[in-house]
Amino acid sequence: MAQFVITAYDGEGMLEKRMEVRPLHLEGMERLKEHLIAAGGMLDDEGKLKGSVLIMEFQNREELDEYLANEIYVTEHVWEKITVERMNVVYAHGERVGK
C-alpha cells in the first residue's frame, strides 16, 4: 500500500460551488473510507474554506489517479490546483500505525 498527501486549492470564487456539491463529496469520502487516513478543509484568514488536504492510502498511484478523476470537486472544477506526494504515515490519531 502507498500513502499520499493530496493538497487541493479551490479556484477563485468557488466557495459557493464547493458548498453546493459538498454533500456529494462527503458521500464519496464515505464510500472511500477504507482509503482515508485523514481529510479536511483548509481555511483562509477569515475562516472560509479555500481547499482541502487529504491523506489517503491506495495500492498504487494509478488507483489514486482514478479516485481523483471521479472526485466531484475535480469534475465540478472546484479544485483548481492539486499536488500529490507520497507519504509515510507513522502516527494517526495519536497512535503509531507505521514504521
N, C-alpha and C positions, 0 to 999 in steps of 0.2 A: 504494500500500500504506500502511496505517496501523499504527503500532506502539502497543502498550498495555502498561501495567504493571498487573497484577492482584494485589491483596493479599487473601488469603482467610484468615480466622481460624476455627479449629475451634471447634465448640460445646463447652461444658463436658462433661468426661468422655468425649470422643470418641476418645481416643488408641487404645483397643482396636479400635474400629470402623475407624479410619483404617488401622491396620496390617492388619486383615483384608481390606480392599478395595484396599490399596496396589498389589498386583500388577496389578489391573485398571486402576488409574490409570496405572501405568507403561506398560502396553500401549497405553493411549490416547495417552500422550505420544509413544510410538514412532511411532504412526500419524500423529500431527500434527507430526512433527519438522520439516517444511518451514515450519511456522508458528512454531516455537520458537526464540527467541533465547537465553534463559536461564531456568532454573527451579530451585527448591529449597525445602526446608522451613525454616520459621522455628522457632527453638528458644527455650524458656523458660530461666530462670536455672539450671535443673537439667540442661539439655541435652536435654530431651524436646520432641518435635515439638508445636507449637501452631498451625501454619498453614502457608501456602505463599505464595511470591512467584513470579510468572511474568512474563516479558517475552515477548510474542508479537506476531506480525505477521499481519494479515488484510487482505483487500481493504477491509473496512469494519466498522463496529460490529455490523451485523447478523450477519456471519459469526462474530464473536467471541461474540455472544449465543447463536448456535446451538451453538457449542462448549460454552459454559457450561451450556446446557440439558441437554446429554448427558454432562457430566463426572460420573464416578462419585462423586466427593466431594460433588457437588451432589445427585445423585439419591439417594444414601445418607445425606444430611443430615449429613455430616462437617463441611463448611464452613458456619458459621453467619452470618458477616458477610463480604461481598465488596465490595471497592471496585475500580473500574476507572477508569484515567486514561490519556489519550493521552500518548505519549512520543515523543521524537525521539532514537533511538539513534544516537550518534555513534561510540562505541567499543564493540567487543565482542572479548573475548579479547585485549585489548591492541592491537588493530588498528583503524584508522579505517575505519568502514563507512558513515558518513553525513556529512551536512553541517550 
